[in-house]
Amino acid sequence: MGIKGLNSLISKHAPKAILEHDIKTLFGRKVAIDASMSIYQFLIAVRQKDGEMLTNDAGETTSHLMGFFYRTIRIVENGIKPAYVFDGRPPELKAGVLSKRFERREEAKADGEEAKETGTAEDLDRFSRRTVKVTREHNEECQKLLRLMGIPVIIAPSEAEAQCAELARGGKVYAAGSEDMDTLTFATPILYRHLTFSEAKKAPISEIVLEKVLQGLEMDMSQFTDLCILLGCDYLEPIKGVGPKNALKLMREFGGLKEVVEHLREKQTEKEERTADAEDGAKKKKGGIQVPEEWPWESAKKLFEKPDVLPASEVEVEWKCPDVEGLVQFLVVEKGFNEERVRKGAEKLQKFLNVKQQGRLDGFFTAKPRDDKRNEAKGKDTKAGTKRKVEDKTEAAKSKKSKTGK
């Protein structure tokens, strides 16, 4: 789920923090990618023309393997070295969110069965995608595939996003790659989004720089973490009645989540007291802002600030030559892939993983700003420069006049 509404807040209040890249301009970068998010993405997106997931002759799902094999090759071909991080055991505080996801899947299954009788093909496809669940087998198969490809695999003790952020902070990689915005809450310096999207989508890679996010929102890291929790994260549901705009306003007004929660509870108590004797008091209590009796934001903050991760210094991130025959055995013999395509893919891996990457010359590449506010700022800088030049010329003329006595 990530952080609700965070991307829109950053786009509006910290536009300089977001840059858009063509994947070709990211050559030379090492990226830790949230594999668990990628598996889910592939299971939903990599499908047959009829909307069903890809399967082999034995009826085994292969969408996740197809996605990892070909999208990873595309990443490597563009000079990027990916390392994939898999989820470990989820924190106990996440149990509520996981339970709700299970309930939604069960509802989607029931709706899907009903749609088989009365629904359209679009209805069936929609409900089918909502029932997707990443299994242990999916994880194990993807890990086996990546190791055969020569790509580093890291199993996180807990959250994959947190481990990606740790590897980026520790200098093992340049950035964390994930669609979940909470990767920023785990303090990754750089976040790449859309890195594993299909080429057909033509979506640029979005780069979000944490330092510029904090500057634009006028917050320190602790306040930013508070804001993310207030918006709603994987550990806590958002407070009813507090949307992104209001959340930012409250944080700027009170400075911290502790003070915000105290303020909201006081307002809620006052409202309940005013409406206690009213005939429609019960209805009024349901409206407005409501802070749950149990809303352990302090525990959520600890999970973000001190997550269960492997220290970057203890993690080995090494890219190796692919095991070509191992790939053929696994993908072709066991999973029914086309042998010619698998061997061609393996050749590309051999070629690009063995190439010693040259240093980046960032001056040759310019990323596109996310919106026109950057151009506005550039215009202001140009005007300011012109004004300084005019002032300099005026001062020079005055000085010349003084020396000549005219």
N, C-alpha and C positions, 0 to 999 in steps of 0.2 A: 504493500500500500504506500509506504513512504510517508512524506509529510504533506498533508492536504493544503493546497493553495500556495505552497512555498514558491514554486516556479513563477507563478503570476506576480507575486510580491517582488521577487528579485527583478523580474522583467520591468516592472514599473518603477521601483525605487533604487535599483542598483543595475541599470542597463549596461554599464561599462564592465560588469562582472561576467557577461555572457558574450562569447564570440562563436562564430560559426565557421567551420572548416570543411574543405573538401578533404576526403580521406587521404588523398595523395600527398597533402602538405604535412601529414603527421609522421612521415618516415623518420626512422631513428628513435621513435618513442617506445618505451616499455610500459605496458599497461596491465594492471591487475584487474581482471574482469570478474564480476559477480556471476559465477557459473549457474547458480541455482535460479537466478532470474532469467538467464539465457535459456535454460532447459524449458521453463514454462513458456517463454516467448516462442521457442521453436515448435513446441507441441501445439500451440494455438495457430501459428502462422504458416508452418510448412505443411501444406495439405494437398490432397488431390483435387481435380477439377470439380468433383461432386461435394467437396467440403469435408470429406472424411480424412482422418490422419493417414499418413503413409504407412503401409504395412508390407511385409514380405510374403512369400508364398505360404509360410507357416502361420500367417496371421499375427505376427509380432510387430508391434509399433516400431517404426524406424524414423519418424519425423525428427526426433531429437538428434539422432546420429547424422542424418542428412544435413541438418542445420549446423551442427558443430563442425562437420568435416569441411563443407564448402564455404561457410562464412569465415571460418578460421583461416582457410587458404587465402581468401580474399584479403583478410587483414594482413597476413604475412607477405603477400605479394606487394602490398603497398608500403613495405618496409617497417611495419609495426611488429613488435614482439609481444604477443599476449601471454599472460600467465593466468590460469583460471583458478578461482577460489570457490570452494564448495561449502555450503552451510554445515555446521555441526549441530549440536544440541541447542534447541531454542531456549531462551530465558523463560523462567516460570511466568514472568509478567506478561509474556506474549500468548499465554494459554487462552485467554479470552478471545483474542483476535483469531487465533487458529480455530477455535470452536465455532465462531461465527462464519468463518470461511467454509467449514464443513457443513454447517446448516444451509448456507447458500447453494453449495453444490448439490445437496440432497433435494432442495427445492427445485433447482434447475433440472435434475433428473426427472422429478415428477412432472414438471412442466413439459419436458421433452417427450415423455410417454404420451401425454395428452395431445401434444402437437402432432404426433404420428397419426392420430385419428382425424384431427380437424385443422392442423396448422399448415403453413406454407413451407417450402424448402428453406426460405430465409429463417423462419422460426426454428426449424430443426437445427440449422447450422448455428444459430445464436445460442440455443440451449446446450448444444453439444460442446461448444467452446467454454461455456461456463462450468461444465462438469470436469474439466481437465484438472488432474492432480499429478504432481510430480512424485514418483515412487522411488523407493530405495534402488530398485532395479534400473530405473532410468539413470540415476546418479552413478551407479557402479559401471554401467555400460559407457557412459560419457567419459568417466575417468579412465577407463581402459583404452578407449579410442584416442584420447588426447595424449596419453603416455606413449602409445604406438606412433603418434604423429611427432613426437619429440617436444611436445609442449608441456611446460611446468604445470603441475597440479598441486594445489595446496588445500588441505582439509582444515577448515577453521574449527576451533574449539566450540564456537557458537555462531554468531552472525557473520555471513560472508562479507557484507558491506563494511563491517567494522574491521575485518582483517585486511580488506583491500585498502582501506584508509590508513591502516598501520603500515602497510608496505610502502605506500606513497610517502607518508611522513618520514619513514626510515630510509628513504632514498633507494630502495630496491627497485622501484618503478617510478615513472614520471607522474602517472595519474591513476586514479581508480575509474573503472568503467562500469556503469550501472544505470538502470533507468530509475532506481529508487533515489529520491532526493535526500533521504536520511543518511546517505553516504557523506553528505556535507556536514550533517549533525555529528557524525563520528569524526569530523575534523580532517577530511582529506583535503590537501592543499588545492588539488585540481580534480575536477570531475568531468569525465567524458560521458555523454549520453548519445544514443543511437549508433554506437560503434558496431553492434552486431545486427543492425537492421539490414534487410535485403537490399540489394543494389537497385531493384525495381522501384523501391519507394522513393529513391532519389532524395532522401533526407540528409541534410548536411550534419556533420558531427558537431554537437553542441559542447563547447568547453565552458565550464563555470569555475571561476577563480574565487576561492573562499575569502582571501584577503580583501578583494574588491567588493564581495558581498557584504562583509562586515563594515567596510567604509561607506557603502551606499546606504545601508540600513542604520548607520551611526550606532553600532553596537559592538561590544566585545564578545568573545566566544561564549562566555557564560550566559549573557543575555540572549544571544542567538539560539543557544540550546533551549532556553526557557521559551522563546518564541515558537520554536518547532514543536515543543510539547504542547503548548497552548493551541496551536493549529490542529493538532491531532496526529498521532504517530502510531506505530505498530504496537506500542505498549499501552496506550491510553486512548480512548475515544475523545474527540474534542468536546469542550464544554458546550452544551446546547445553547444556542443564541449568540455564540461568539464566532463570527466569521473571520476570514483573513484580514480584512480591512480593520475591523474592530480589535482584533488581536494585536496588530501592530500599534494601533493607537493606544491601547492599554499598556503595552510594554514601554512605549515612549513616555507615557504619563507617569507610570509608577516605577519603572526602572528594573523590576525583577518579578519573577513569577510568584514568589512568596507574597509580595505586596499586592499583586493583581488578584490572587485567589482570596486573600483577606478582604479586599475591597468588594469583590463579587459576592462573597458570603454575607458581608454586612448588608449589601443592597438587597440580597435575596431574603434575609431575615426581616428587614424593614418592610418589604413588600408583603411578606406573609402575615406580619402583624397588622398591617393596614387592611388586609382583605379577610382577616380571620372571621369577622362578624358579618361579612357581606354574604348575601344569599348565594351569589355566584362565585364565592371565594375559591372553591375547588377548581373552577374553570380558570380563574385568573392565575392560580398557582402553576398551571401547566404551561402558561405562556412565558415569554421573556427568557432571561438568562437563568440557567439552572446548573449549579455545581453539584455533582454527585456527592453523596455522603462519604463514599470511599473513592478518592481520586489521588492515588499515591504518586504524585508528580516527582517527589524527591527520589523515589526508587527508580523512576524512569530516567531521571537526570544522571544518576549514578551509572546506569547502564550505558548511557551515551558518553560520559566523561571517562569512565574506567571499564570499558568492555572487556570481555574475556577473549583475548587474542594471543597469538604466538608473537613474541617480540620480533620485529623485523630483522634484528641482528642474528636471530637463531633460525631464520628461514632461508633455505637454499633455493634460489631461483635460477635455473639453468636450462638453456635450450639445447636440444640434442638432435642428431640426425634421425630421421624417421625410420622405423622398422618396416620397410616396404613389404616384405613377405608376411610379416605379422598383420599388417593392414589388410592385405589381400585375404588372408585366412579369416580374419574377423569380419570384415565388411562384405567380401564377395562370397566366400564359402558358407559362413554362418548366417549372414544377414541378407544375402541376395542382391548386393550392389553390382553395378556393371564393372567388370574387371578393368577394362580399358580406361574408364574414367577415374577409377581409384588409382591406377598406376600413374596416370597423368598428374593427378593431384599430388601424389607422393613425390613426383619429380619436381614439382614446383616447391614443395616443402624443402626438399634437398637443396635446391638452388638458392632459395632466399634465406633459409635458416643458417646456411653455411657462409653466406656473404658477410664479410666484416663491414659493419655499418660505418659510414663516414660521419664525421661530426656535422651537426645541423648548422646551417647558415640561416638563422631565423630572419635576418634582414631581407632575404630574397622573397619571403612569404608574408603576405598580409592577410589576416583573418577578417572576415566581414563582420561589422558590428550588428548586434541583434536588432537594433531599431535606429530611427533617425536622430535620437538624442545625441548620439556620438557625433553625428555630422553637425548638429547645432553647436556642440561644444567646440568642434574644430573651427566653425565659423567665428565663434567668439574669440578664439585664440588668434585667428587671422586678423580680426579687427583690432585686437589689442596690440598686435605686432605693428600694424600700420600706424596706429596712434603713437606708439613709441618712436617710430621712424620720423614722424612729423615733428614730435617734440624735440628729438635730437637735432634735426635740421634747424629748428627755431633757436635752440640754445647756441648752436654753432654760429648762426648769423649774428646773434647778440654779442658773442665773444669777439667776432671779427670787427664789428662796429665799434666796440669799446677800445680795441687796440689801435684803430685808425683815428679815433677821436671824432668820428663823424656820427 
